[in-house]
Amino acid sequence: MPVDLSEILVVGVSTRSLFNLEEENKIFEENGIEAFRDFQLKNENEELEAGTAFHLVRSLLELNKVANKKIVEVVVMSRNSPETGMRVLNTIEKFDLDITRVAFTGGEPLAPYIKAYAIDLFLSKDQKDVQTVIDSAECAAAVIYNPPVEYSSLDPRVKIAFDADAVLFSDDSEYRFKTEGMDSFHLYEKEHEDDALAEGPFAKLLIKLSKIQEHLPMRIEYSPLRLAIVTARNAPSHKRVIKTLRKWGVYVDEVYFLGGLAKDNILKAMGAQIFFDDQDYHLSESSKVVPSAKVPYLSSSRLNNIPQKK
């Protein structure tokens, strides 16, 4: 009988997202596959350093120890061959990460295997793979930034932060703001505050995160899995966000309506283990203080024709 993962959060993470493999990747790009293979074999027993997604993955796996059933599964995904991937497997063991599923595709793209592994969230440094997954709508996907230099995760809880428009919600409101201006955006949002916002690429992930909280033994207010929204929205466009979450049946612990204030200070204060946003403008600063990842627009999105803020 096939394994049922419908009530389990499944995270697919590339090896370059989980561990720091930038030196190895540089060897591959500059000197080719043979030099890369030789380097990995010579250093097979050398432990890799933590990558951008490491703290998130480790904390998510810890939830299984307090839940009344397994609620998180992590799949390590790589274009490595099994031979060159041995160093990754050795490092997983040394960090004592409860990861049992691995995909080594031997150079083939990872995106075609997302559905086969029932992935809910895919994290990678490969923009092409992530874009393919976003366009397929198979699951949430994001391009991981380099890790912050001095980040340390001392809080044992999981803290995940999301931007609102074009991430949790569709890009309709963001398009209106960028093409019609702030006044038109606020007027429309106020007039439609009782209408649920359309789902964005991370909506189903948020809903599943909320569902797996039901298998944790404590009241939701005290859950070790904390969800936050950090958005440039402010009054009078704020109420529509909260009312939409209610209609989705989702409990979010924290919401920050910033109205143009910098997001990095808020994210640093809350100690987010990952922040998802659609704009490089915000991510360039947030990635300096917390692990961050970019959610690309659909290839067909109208926002692709609007220059991002510099």
Order of alpha helices (4+ residues) and beta strands (2+ residues): beta-alpha-alpha-alpha-alpha-beta-alpha-beta-beta-alpha-beta-beta-alpha-alpha-alpha-beta-alpha-beta-alpha-beta-alpha-beta
